[in-house]
Amino acid sequence: MPTGHRRWWPPGWRAYSGRSGLTWTDHDGTRRASIVSYDKTSAEQRKQQLEGACCTNVRCHPQTI
């Protein structure tokens, strides 16, 4: 896309990148967020790892573009 041009999206419409970030709460109550984005399969695997490590409120958040 040329410099200075912006994408136009209809109001209320979002485009998803197909990647997700994760948020969770550690066993000691500290809230955390991933600094990387995961594809769907990797996000589900990481979510299971976090839940297995006694983390709570583990959520996947689709990234918008």
Buried (B, 14 or more C-beta within 10 A) or exposed (E): EEEEEEEEEEEEEEEEEEBBBBBBBBEEEEEBEBEEBBEEEBBEEBBEEBEEEEBEEBEBBBBEE
